[in-house]
Amino acid sequence: MMADLAQVVVDVPTMQTNQPYTYLIPDRLVEIAQAGMRVIVPFGSGHREVQGFIVGKSPQTEYDGELKPISAVMDLNPVVNSELLQLSHWMAETTYAFWITCLYTMLPNLLKAKSQRMVRIIDELSESDQMALFGNQDELDFSKVQHDPETVHKLSQLQRDKKIEFVYQVNDRARVKTVTAIKASLSFEQYEDELQGIAKNAKAQHQLILYLQTLGDQVVALKEAQATTGLSSATFNLGQSRGWLTKVQQEVYRDPFLQISVAQKQTLTLNSEQKVAVDTIDQAIEQSIAQTFLLQGVTGSGKTEVYLRVIQTALDQGKTALMLVPEISLTPQIVGRVRSRFGDQVAVLHSGLSNGERYDEWRRISRGVAKVVVGTRSAIFAPLENIGVIIMDEEHEGSYKQDESPRYHAREVAKWRSDFHHAPLVLGSATPSLESRARAEAGLYQRLVLSKRANQQALPPIEIVDMRPEVQKKGETNFSQRLLSALHARLERHEQSVLLLNRRGFSSFVMCRDCGYVLKCPNCDISLTLHMDSHSMKCHYCGHEESIPNRCPQCQSRRISYYGTGTEKVTAELGELLPNARIIRMDVDTTRRKGMHQKLLDRFGNHEADILLGTQMIAKGLDYPNVTLVGVLNADTGLDLPDFRAAERSFDLLTQVSGRAGRANKAGQVIIQTFNPDNYVIQLVKEHDYERFFATEMNLRKLAAYPPYYYTVRIMGSHPDEKEVAKAMFEIRQQLDQVTDSRTIFLGPTPRAIARLKNCYYYQIIIKYRLDQKLHSLLSQIMHEAQSKYSRDLQISIDPDPQYFI
C-alpha cells in the first residue's frame, strides 16, 4: 500500500525506548502533521492511547504490513524545531537518556503533558466559522475536537490565515495573560452623526467619541484609554452598550523584568586586552566560524563588557545571541546590564520564573521577538534561530551539569549548537575548569587573556589568618581578632563588607555530650541541621523536619549540644560582636521566596546594610563599588571532601569571592580564615596564581587517572532494600568486566558516601577510560535492559562526566 508514514517516539513510562515506531498519517492529517509536533497514537495490543513526538516523516513508502494510524495531533504547529529535534537525539545518545525525556527537557512546563491546549480567536471570523467552531465563546478546548478531522483541518487553515492562535494553560492558572482593550466600532463619519444626537451637557460622551475618532484601527488597553482621556469605566461601558466601541481581550506578556533595575546605558572604553578579545570573537561571528574561545580574565577584568560588545556584533549581523550564567542569583545584575544595552530584545529564562512567565518568554523567543536570551542551564535549549554567538559566563561552575536525566552538561550542548549554527562559543572565567584550560593548552580552544582589572586597580591583597591559635585563646568562634578589626574599620568609614560562610542553617548538627549520639534523619544517612528561625531540625536532602530535642533520644541525657556553624548562628554572633552593624543574610532559606535574591541584593546595593553574609551564592558576579572587605570564615569547608574536584572547587570559590573586593576606585582587602594555612590551594589563592594551581592540579590528576586525562562515567543503583541494589550492581560489574578494554579502570561497586537517602540505598560504580570502543554500546544496553530485567523499585542511572563522586 502507498501511504505517508510518521516516525513517532512514544511516551510509555514502563517501557521507554529510543527507537521510533512507524505510524500511518491518515489523509485528514497529511497536510497538518509535521516533525516536532506532539501526537496521540494507539500503542500495544490493547490499543491504549499514548502521547508521542513525530521525529520524522517518510512519504509514499511501500509497506505490506498493517500500520496503526495516528489518532490525533496535540499541536497545530511543531513545539520543537528541526535543530532541537536533532539535538535531542544526540543528547539521548551521549547522556544515556531516553529520547522522550530529552524532548520534554527542551520545553517549558506549560507545554508538557498536563497542559490544557486552547484555541483562541485573535481576528474576526466569518459568522459560519464562529458559530460552527466557537459558538458564542472566543476560545475552544482543543482536546475536545482533536479527534474530529474536519474541525482540525479548518482550525489549521484559520491559523495559517492568522485568525486564531494556539495557546497552552494549566488548570486555568497560568493561561496566556490578557487585559481588556477597546477598538472603535464606527467610521469617522458615523461618529460625526452620533455626535449630533448627544445632549450638549453630556461632555464625557462627547469626549469619548472624539477620542474614538482618533483611534482608527488601533486596539488600545482600556486602562491606557482611561488614563489618556481621564474618563471613567462607566463611560466606556456606555460607549460599548451604544455600539460606539468594542471590548476585546488583548494578550500581554508577563514581564519577568519588573523586579530588575536596569542600569543606565554607558559605553565603556575598552583596554587593549579587551579590544583584542572583542576583535578576535567579532571576526569569528562575521565569518560564521564555530570556534571555541576561552576568555580567561581575572575578577573585575571587564569580561561582561566583552560579552556585550560581541552580542552587539551578532545583532548587527542580523543574528541572535545566547548567554548563560550559572545560577539564578547572578541573573538580575547581568540581565540589568544586558537589558540596558538591548532593551526589549532580551528574554530571560531561569527556574525563578513562574510557569506563565517562562512560557511567555519562550514564545517571545520562538516567534523571533526576542533576539538575545540570558538564562541559567536550561536556557541552552532556547528556540533561537540563526544564533551568532553563544556565551557561557563562569564556565567552570558545577551547576551547568544537570543532576537528573538527561544528565547533560550545558557546555557540551553549547558546543553542539555552536557547530550547528557555525557560531563562536565564548567560555568566560577567572578560574577555568581544568578540562577547558587543558583543551586551550592542546590548541582545541583559542585562549584570550584579560590579565588586568578594567579599572586599573590591583587585585586585592589576600591575608591568611590561622584559626588554631584564635580558638585556643577564645574558644569556639567564627571571627578572628584580625577580621573583627577590619570589619570595625569598614563600619567607621561607611564602607561595606561581604562575608562568605560555606553552610546554611544555624548549626551543623546536634550531639549528646554523654553518649555521642548525633540526631540523624530517619530516611537518609545524614545528620539533621538545626534551624532556629523555625525551631526545628531539618534534613537538607529529603526535607524531613522534626522538633529540637531537649533530651538525648538514646541515653535521655540533657547534655545535648549544638556543634558546627551556619549562617543563622554566625548572624547571631556577629550581632553581638558588632551591635551597630546592619546585616543581610543570604542563603537558600532567606531567598526561597520568588524575587528575594533581587530584593536582598538591591537593599545591599542601596547601602541599607553594612555586611552581606551568605553562602556560595554571594561569591560570584556581585559588583558593588562600596565593598572593600571580603572575609572567608571557613576556607576549609569542602577542601577535604572525598572528591577529586574538591581542591578545584575550593580554589574557584575562594578566588571568586576574593574578587568581590575593591572593584571600583576604593582599594580592597581579603581575609581568609583557615585551620590549614599551609594547604597548597590556600597558598595559591593568596598569590592569585591560577596558572600554578592548574599545573599542580594537573599533575595530581594525571597520577590518579582522573579528568581531563581520563573520561569518567558513574553508574548508580538505588533500591529500598540494600541487598537488592548490591546484587544488581555486582551483576552489572560482571557484565562490564567481560566486554570492556583491559586498560579501562573500574572502582566499585561500593555504597555511596551518603549511602541512604529518602529511604533508598545507593551503590555506585565509577568507570575511568581513555579509548574504549565497546563501552558506549554496552552502557546503552545496560540502560535499556534495566527496565525489564530488574524490579520497578530498582533505579539504574548512568552519568557521563559526573561532577561529584560523593
N, C-alpha and C positions, 0 to 999 in steps of 0.2 A: 504493500500500500504506500501511497505518497502522502507525506504529512510534514508539517512544521513541528520540530521537536525542541524541547527545552531541557537543559541540564539543571537540575534543582538539588541544592544542598538542603537536606531536611533537618528539622529540629526535633529529634526524638531523644529525650534526656537519658533513657535507659540504654540506648544503643547508638551512640554518636558515631559518625563515620565521616571521613573527608572525601569519600567517593560520591560524586553527584549521581542522582538517579535520573533516568530519562523519562520524561512525561510528554504526552501529546498536547500540543497547543490547539484547543478547539477553534474552529473557524471564527467564532464570535470574538475571540481574544487575540487573533493573529496580529491585528494592527496595534493592539494595546500592549501586549506582553513584551517586556524588554529586560535585558540583563540588568541586574541591580535592583529589581523590584521584589517585594515580598509577595508570596503567593500562598494559597491554601491548596493542599494536594491530598488525595487519598493515599494511605500508606498501610502496607501489611495486608494480611488475608482478610482481616475484619473491616477493611475499608475505612478505618477511623481517619478523621481529617487532621492533618498537622500543618504547621507553618514551615515555610522554607524560603530560600532566596534563589531566584534564577541567576545562575552564574555563567550561562552561555546558551546560545541557540544554534541549532543546525537545520538549515532549510531543506525541504524536499528530499528526505533520505529514504532509501529503500529499506523497509523493515518488515519482516514476516510475522513476528510475534504480535501479541495484543498488548497495546500500551494503555495505561490509565491516563485520562485527560486531567489537566489542571482544573480544579473546581472553581477557583476564583482568584482575582488579583486583589491584593490588600492595599495597593497604592495606585494612583493614576500616573505617576512618573517615578523613575528609579530613585531610591533613597541612598544608594551607593553608586558613585560614578565608576567609569571603567578603570581609572587609575587605582582607586581604593579597592576595587574587586581584585585586581592583580596583586596589590599589596597584601590583602587579607590572605590570599592563597600562599604567598611567600612566608607570611608570619606563621601560618599554621604549620608549614613545613619546618621552619627553623626554630620555633619555640615549643615544639611538641604539644600543640594545642589543637582543638577541633576547629574546623573552618567556620562553623556556625558561630562559635564563641568569638572568633576574631571579627566576624562581620558585625555582631551586636556591639562589640567594644568600640567600633567606629561611630556608632550612632548616639545622639543624646537620649537620655532616659525616656523622653516622651515618644520616641519612635520605636521603643522596644515593646514587646508583646502586649502589655496590658493597656496600651493607649487606645482611646476611642478615636475613630477616624471620621471626621466630619467634612462634608462638602458645603461650602458657603457661597452665596451669591455675592458677586462684587460688582456686577453691572446689570442693567435692566435686561430681563429675559422676555421672550415673546409670551403672550398670555397662555398659549397652549403648553409651552415648556414649563412655565411657572406652575400651572395647575397640575399637570401630569407628574412632575417630578417633586415639587416642593409644597404644593397646596398653598396654604396661607403662611407657611413658615419661610424664613430666609436661610435655614440650614437643614441639612439632612444627614442622618447617621448612615455612613456608607456601608457598615456591616449588615444593615437590613436589606440592602439592594445588591450586594456584591455578587450574589449568585444569579442575578437577573441579567442576561446578556444584553437585551435591548437597552436597559437603563444604563448599564456600564458604558456601552458604546456611545450613547447620547451624551453622558457626562464627559466622556473623553473628548468629544467634539467641542462641547461648551468650554472645556478647559483650554483647548487649543485656541479658541476664539477669545480667551481671557474674560469670559463671562462669570466663571466660578473659580474657586480655589480650594485646594485640599489642605486641611489643617488637622493637627493631632492634639488631643487633650486627654487628661487623666481625671476621671471622676469629676468632671466639670471644674476642678480646682485650678488646673493650670492651662486653661484654654487660651487661645490667642486673645490678647488683651485688646479690648475695643473701647472707644469713647463715643458718645453721641455727637453727631455732626449734623450740619444743615446744608441744604443746597437750594437755590432758587427754583421755583416750580414754573414761573411765568416768564414771558419775554419782557423786554424793556417797555414796549408799547402797552402790553397788557397791564403792567404795574401803573402806567400813567392813567389808564381807565379806572383802576382800583382807587387811585388817589382822589378822583373826582367824587367817589361815593363815601368818603370818610369825613366825619364831622371835623370842623376846623380845630376844635379844642382837644381832639384825640391825638396829642402830639407824639406819644410813644408809637402809635400805629403809623403815623406819617414817617417818623424816623426809621422805623423798621423797613418800610417799603423802599425808602431812599437807599438804605444800606443794601437791601437785596438786589437793587438795580446795579450796584457796583460789583456784584459777585460774578456775573457771567456764568461760566461752567464750573467755577471753583467749588470744592467741598471744604467747609470750614468747621472746625471743632466748635461745638455750642459754647463751651467756656470762653473760647477765644472771641467768638462773636459777641458774647455778653460783655466781655472786657472792652472790646473796641467801641461798642455802641452805648454802654452804660445802661442797657435795657434789662428788665427782669426776665426770669424764665417764663413768667405768666404771659408776657407779651409774645414771646416766641411760641408758646403753646397756642395762643390765639391765632397767630400767623399760620400755624400748622392746620388748625381747625377750619380756617377760611381758604385753605388751599394755596396760600402765598409761598409756603416753603415746605420742603420735605425733610423729615428727620431720617438719618441713616446711621448705621454703625460703622465707624471708621477704625481700622486697625492701627494700634500704636505699638511700637516695640517697647518692651520693658527695658529700662535703661540701667544696666549694672554699674554705670559710672557715677550715679547720683552721689555715692559716698566718697568719690575720688576727687580730691582737689587737684586741679590742673595748673601746673606751674606756667608762668608766662614764657612765651617763646623767647629764646635768646640764642643767637648764633655765636657759638664759642670759636675762638681761633685755635686751629689745630697746631700742636707742636710737630717737629719734624718726624718723630716716630709714628704719631697718629696719621700724619699725611701719607707716609709710605704704606701703612696698613690699608687706609681707605683707597688709595690709588690702585694697589695690588688687587684688592677684592673687587673694586669697580670694574677693572679690566675683565675679570672672570665673568661678572654679571653681563657686561656688554657683549662679550664673545660667547655667552652661553656655555661656559665650561664647568663641569661638575667637579671642581677642585675642592678638597677639604683643607681649610686653614685653621691652624691652632693659634689663636690670639692670646699669647701669654703676657699678661700685664700685671704689674704689682697693684695692690689695692690702691684705688684712687688715681689710677693712671689714665682714666678717661675712656674706658672700653665702651661705655654706653654711648658716648658721642660718636665713636666709630660705628657702632650699630646703627645709630640714627642716620648717619651720612649714607651708609650703603643701602639702607631701606629706601631713602630718597632716590638713589640712583635706580633701584629696581622700579620704583613707581614712575620715574621719568622715562623708563624704557617701556612703559605700558604693562609692567609685570606686577606680581603681588609679592608679599613678604610674610614670613612666618618666624616668630621669635618665641623661644621657650625660656621660662625661668623655672628654677627647681621647686619652689614652694609658694603657696598662696600668700604667705606673709610678704613676699617680695613684689607681688603684682601691683599693689597700689602705687608705690613710688615709681616703678618702671612704667606702668600704664600712664601715670600722670605725665611723665616726660614724653612718652611716645604720642600721647594724645595732643600735647601742646604743639607738637610738630605737624601731626597728620589729621587732627580733628576727628570728624565723624567717619573717616575711612577706617578707623580702628575698631576691631571687635575683640572682646576678651573672653577666654574660656578657662574656667577652673572650677574646682569642686565646691567653692563657696557660693556659687550662684544657685538660685532656685531652679527647679526643673524648667519652669516657664522662661526664665531669663536665658538659660543655656540654649533652649530650643529657639528662642528669638535670635540669639547671636548666631547660632548655626544656620538659620535661614538667611540672615543678612549676608553670611559668607557664601552660602551655596547659590544665592541669587546674584552674587557679584557686587553687592552694595559695599561690603567691607573688603578692603584691599590689603589691610595689614592685620594680622592676628597675633595677639600676645596671650600666652597662657602657660599652664603647667603641663605635666607629662602628656595627658590625653589630647592636648591641643595639636599634637603632631598629626592627628587624623583630620584636622580641619579641611573641609571640602574646597580648598582653594584651587583655582585653575591657574595655569601659566605662572608658576612660582619662579621668582627671580633670585631670591636669596633665602636661606634658612639659617637662623642664628640660635645657638644654644648657650645661654649665659650660665656661668658656674658649671661647666660641663662635667666636672668631677663628681658632682653630687649623687649620692646613692638613691635619692628619690626619683631619679629618671628611670629607674628599673621598677617594673610592675611586680608586685609580690604574688599576685594570683593569676590564674590562667586568663589570657595568654601572657606568659612571662617575658614580655618584650622589653628591650632597652631602647628608650627614645632615641639614643644616639645612632643605633643601628637602623632604626626606621627612618630617621632623618637622612642617613646616608643613601638609603634606598630611594627616597623621594628626590634627593639631590640628583642622583643618577637619572631618574625618570624625567625630571624637568630640565636636565642639563644646567643646573643652578649650583653656585658655590654654597658650601656649608661652612659656617664660621663657628668654631668651638672656642668659647672665651673662658679664661680662668686665671687667677693669680697662682693657683696650685693645681695644674692639670693632673688628671688621672694618670697613673703610671702607664696605662695602656696607650693613651693618646700621646703622651710625651715620647714614648718608645716608638710609636708609629712615625712621629715627626723626625726622630733620630734616624729612622730607617728610610726616610725620604718619601713615605706614603702620604704624609700630610705636609703642607708648607707652613713653617713656623714663622709667626710675625711677633716681634717682641716690643712691649712698651715697658721700658726699664725705669722710667721716672714718673713721679706723680705729676698730674696735669697742672697742678698749681705751683710747681717747682719746690714745694716743701719736701724736706727729707722724710723718709719713713720714720715713724715714732720710735724712740729708743725703748727697748724692752728690758725690764728688770725682773730677775727671777728671785723670788723670796722662798727660802727653805722653811717649811712649816713645822719641821720637827722640833727645833728649839722653842718656837712660839707655843706649841701645845704643851711642852714640858713646863714652860713658865706660867701659862694662863689656863691650862686645862683645855677641854674641847672647845674650839672656837672656829668660826668661819673667816675671821678677819685678823690679819697680821697688823702689827702696830704701823708698819710702813704703808699699807693700803689705807688704813684709817686716817693717817695724817694727810695722805694725798686727797682723800675724799673731803676732809675738812677744808683743805686749801681751795678745792673747787667750789665748795659752798660759799666761801668768803668772796671768791672772785665772780660769783654768779655764773659759773660755767657748769656744764653737765657731764655726768659720768655714766658709763654703761658697765654693768656687772654681769658676767656670764656664770651661770651655775648649770652643770650638766645633769639636772634631775628635776622632776616636778614633784609636787606634794609637800607635806610637812616634814616627814621623816621617813627614812628608808623602810624600817621595819620595827616591830615590837618584839622584845625578847625578855624572857624571865631571867632575872639575875640569880635565882636559886637553882633552877634545873636546866637553864639554857634553852628552853622551848621557844621556838620562833613561830609566830602566828602565820599559818600558810593558807593559801586558797584551797578550798575543798575540791576544785575542778582542775587545778594546774599545780605543777611543781614549782611554785614561786611564792615568795613571802608577800603578804599584803602590805600596802602602803598606807600610812596614816594621813588623813586629810582633816585638818582642824576646822575648815570652813563648814564642812557638812557633818563634823563629829562622827566620822566613820572610817572604817578600814576598807580599802578598795583594791581589787585586782586590776592592774593595768592591761591585762591580756584578755580576760573574758568578761570583765565588768561586774563580777561578783562583789557584793557590798555587805558589810555587817558592822555592828556597833563596836566601839572600842572597849576591850575587856578591862575590868577592874582587877580581876584575879587571873592567875595563870590557869588555862584550861587543863593543864596536865597535873600540876602539883598544888594548885589552889593558893599559891603564894601571892601576896600583894606586891612583892618586889618586881613589878613588871615595868620595863623602861623602854623609852624610845631611843633608837640608835640611827646613826646616819644623819643626813641633812636633805632638805628640799627647799624649793623656792619660798614656800609659805613660812617655813621656820626661819630662813635667812631674812625674810622681810621683817619678821617679828624682832629678830636680834638686831637688825640694822636700825629699826625704830627706837630701840632702847639706847644704842650707841650714838646715834645721830638724831635726837628727837626733833630737830628743826627741819630735817631733810624731807622733801616731798618725793615719795617713791611710787613708781608704777611697776607692777609685777606683770610679766608677760610670759605665759606658758599655755599648755594645752587647755588647762582648766579655765583660765581667765579669757581665752579667746574662742571658747566653744560657740558662743552665740554669733549669728551672722553679722558681719561688719565690725566685729570687735577689734580685729587686727588693726584696721584703719583708724578706728576711734582712739585706741591707745597710742598709736604712733603719731596721730595728729596732736593729741594732748602733749606728748613729749616734744614734738616739733614746735609747738606754740609756747614752750618753756613753762608748761603747767606742772612740771616735775623736774627735780634735780637729778634723780637717779633712775635709770631704766634697768631693772633687774629681770633677767629672763634666761630661758633655756636656749637651745641651739637656734631657735627661730630669730633671735636678735643678732646672730653672728654675721649675717650676710646682707649685703645690699643697702643697709641703712646709711644715709648720708646726711648728717646734721652738723652744720658748721660750728655749733657751740660745744660739741662733745670733745673734750681734751684729755679725758682719762678713761682707759678701759682696764677693768680688773677681771682677772680669771680666778675664781675662788678655788676651784679644784681641778687643776690641769690633769691630774692622774686618772680621772674617770674615763674609762674607755681605752686607756693605754695598754692595760694588761689583759684585755679580753682574749679568750681563746679563738682568735680570728685573724687570718693572715693580713687582713686590711686594717687592723686596729691602729698600727703606727701611722699609716697614711691618713686615716680619718682624723686622728688627733692632730697631726701636723696641719691638715687643711683647716680644721676648725679653729685652732689657735692662731693661725696666720690670718684667717678671715676676720675673726673678732678683733685682732690687733689692728686691722686696717680701718676700724671704725673711728679711731682717734686721730685728731689733727688733720681733718680733711679740708679745712678752709685755711684762713691765714693765721689761726692760733696754733701754736705748737702742741703736739700730742704726746702722751706718755702712756705706757702699758706696763701693768704689774701682773705677773703670773705667779700664783701661789702653788707650790707643789711639795710633795713628800719625796720626790725623785729628781732633785735638781741636776743630777749628772746624766740623766737619760738622754740619749743622742737626739731624740725628737725635740725635747725641750731646748736643748742647746742650739740646735739648728734653727728652730723658730726664733730664738733670741737673736741669731745672726742674720735673720731674714734670708737664709741661704737655701732656696728651693733646689738649686742645681746639685748641691752636695747631698741633700736629702734624697734626691732622685737616684744619684749614683750609689749611695749606701744601701737604699732600699732595694734597688735592682739586683745588687749582689746577693742580698739575703733571699730574694725571690728565686734567683737562679739556683742557689744552693738547695732550696726547699722544693724546687719544681712547682712553682705557682705562677699564675699570670703575671706579666704578659709572656713569659717563656712557655707556659703550657695553657691549653684551654681547660676549662673545668665544667663539669656537669654535676648537679646534685639530684639523686633520686630519693624522694621522701615518701615513706609509707605511714599511714595512721589508722588506728582502729581502737575501739573502746577496750578490747582485750589484748594485753601485751603479747601473749603467746601467739595470737593470730598474726599480728603485724611482723613479729620477729621471724616466724616461719616463712611468710610470703617474701620478706626481704632477703632471706638466705637463699630461697629458690631463684630470685632474680639475680643474685650474685653468681650462682652456679651457671645460669644462662649466659651471663656476661663472660665468665671465665672461658667458656667453651669456644666463643667465636672471636673475641677481640684480639687486637695486636699484642704481642708479648711485651712491648715497651709501654703499653698503657698501664697506668698505676690506679689501683683501687684502694680506697680506705673504707673499711666497714664491711657489713652493716653494723652500726653502733647506735645506741639511743642518742637522741639529740641532746644538746646541752640542757635545754629545758625539756625533759623527757615527756612530761604530761601537760597538755593544755586543753581546756574545755572538755575534760573527761575523755580525752583521746591520748593514746601513747604514740610517740613519734620515733621512728627509726630512719637512719639515712645512710646512703652510700655516696661517697664522693669519688668522682672519676677525674683523673688528670691525664690528658693525652696531647700529643702533638699532631701526628698524622695517623688516623685510624679509619681505613676505608669502610669497614663494616659496621662501625659503631652507630652511625646515624640511623641506618635502616633497622638495626636491632632495637634501638631505643624507641623508634616509631612503632615497631611491632609490639614491644612491651606495653606501650601506652594503649594501643588498640585492644590487645588481648586482655588487659586488666579488667575491662568492663564485664566480660563473660566468665573469666577464669576465677575471680575472687568474689566474696560476698559483697553485698551492697554497702556494708559499713566500712569496708576496707578501701581507703582512698590512696591511689598512687599518683604522685605528681613528679614531673621531670622539669628541672630548672636549668637551662643553659646559662653559663656565666653568672652563677649566683653571687649576690653582693655580700651576703652574710653566710657564715657556716655554723652559726650558733642558733 
